[in-house]
Structures are given as C-alpha cells and as structure tokens.
Amino acid sequence: MSSFVFMALYRPKPGKENELKEILKIHIPTLREEGLITNRELLTLQAEDGTIIEIAEWKSNESKEKAHQSANVMSVWNKISSVAEITSFSSLAEAHKPFPNFKAL
C-alpha cells in the first residue's frame, strides 16, 4: 500500500462554490475508476475562506504521473480549474496556526 497521501486545495471563484462541489462529486470516483488512488476514505474539509481540501492516497508514486495522462482525469481537473483556483496549504490562514481546524464536508 502507498504512503503517498495528497492534499488538493480548491478555492472557489466568486459564486462558484456549489458548482465546484458538484464537480468534486465525480473527482474521486474518476480517480478510483482509473485505478489511481486507494480505497482509503476520502477526507473533505473546508477552510474559513471557503477553500475545499480533499485528502486521499495515491496507489503508487507512478499513479500521480498516470493521472496527468488520463483523458478522464484531465477532463475533471479542467472543470475544477474553470470554477476554482488551485492553491496551496500555505495560502490558508489556518496554516499559520498550530493545530488548525477545518469544517468537515
């Protein structure tokens, strides 16, 4: 089993939060259908600024590269990019506090 856990952070564009949430409903199932991530339970969180965080586990280090070669995955990622900014953990106010707290979605 892999130990390559990823955190994907999506800051919705103004007025696009609900659209982003709908797209994310197919994100993880698509990655699983492509055999890229494990069955470890997905953790979905939301920061104070509305950023949605997905935490999941790649099946292998190579899975990350395969995801970029999958038309199905790239289609979902393009939809996500159209309604959200892909950002980093350091951009969140919570990242600058010990023991940050997030809303569970």
Secondary structure as the mmCIF struct_conf table of DSSP 4:
data_model
#
loop_
_struct_conf.conf_type_id
_struct_conf.id
_struct_conf.beg_label_comp_id
_struct_conf.beg_label_asym_id
_struct_conf.beg_label_seq_id
_struct_conf.end_label_comp_id
_struct_conf.end_label_asym_id
_struct_conf.end_label_seq_id
STRN STRN1 VAL A 5 PRO A 12
HELX_LH_PP_P HELX_LH_PP_P1 LYS A 13 LYS A 13
TURN_TY1_P TURN_TY1_P1 PRO A 14 GLY A 15
HELX_RH_AL_P HELX_RH_AL_P1 GLU A 17 GLU A 33
TURN_TY1_P TURN_TY1_P2 GLU A 34 GLY A 35
STRN STRN2 ILE A 37 ILE A 37
BEND BEND1 ASN A 39 ARG A 40
HELX_LH_PP_P HELX_LH_PP_P2 GLU A 41 LEU A 42
STRN STRN3 LEU A 43 GLN A 46
TURN_TY1_P TURN_TY1_P3 GLU A 48 ASP A 49
BEND BEND2 GLY A 50 GLY A 50
STRN STRN4 ILE A 52 GLU A 57
STRN STRN5 TRP A 58 TRP A 58
BEND BEND3 LYS A 59 SER A 60
HELX_RH_AL_P HELX_RH_AL_P2 ASN A 61 ALA A 67
TURN_TY1_P TURN_TY1_P4 HIS A 68 GLN A 69
HELX_RH_AL_P HELX_RH_AL_P3 ALA A 71 VAL A 83
STRN STRN6 ALA A 84 THR A 87
HELX_RH_3T_P HELX_RH_3T_P1 PHE A 89 SER A 91
BEND BEND4 LEU A 92 LEU A 92
HELX_RH_3T_P HELX_RH_3T_P2 ALA A 93 HIS A 96
BEND BEND5 LYS A 97 PHE A 99
STRN STRN7 LYS A 103 ALA A 104
#
